Amino acid sequence: DHYLPPPSKTWGLFAVLLVLDTAAQIFFKFGAAARGPFPTDSGPAMLAYIGGLATNPFILGGIASLLGAFLLWLIIISQVDLSEAHPITCLVYGTVAIASAVFLGESFSWHQALGVVLIIVGAFVTSEP
């Protein structure tokens, strides 16, 4: 007995999940970049760095995005078989790569584009019942 909600509802939930997860990664990158490299030379420096991360608005935005994604994930898996839902989450590899190019100015090569296409195909093939 498995229940699949109407496709439009399911895909909408997955789309929001992917946006939240992708946003979290971009927020984390902005936050980490603002703090600079992690100091490994002393304990107090490490603690100060972590304290700075804990108050960084980008890090807090990333945490809020992940919390939203977590709650949405619980809603999704309460309605869809886990074995069908989980493969779709790998699409975040593609959305993060594209968002990194758009928002962070990172490179996006044809190798990455091909990888994203393969991930998308694999996600849909694997998530079919």
Order of alpha helices (4+ residues) and beta strands (2+ residues): alpha-alpha-alpha-alpha-alpha-alpha
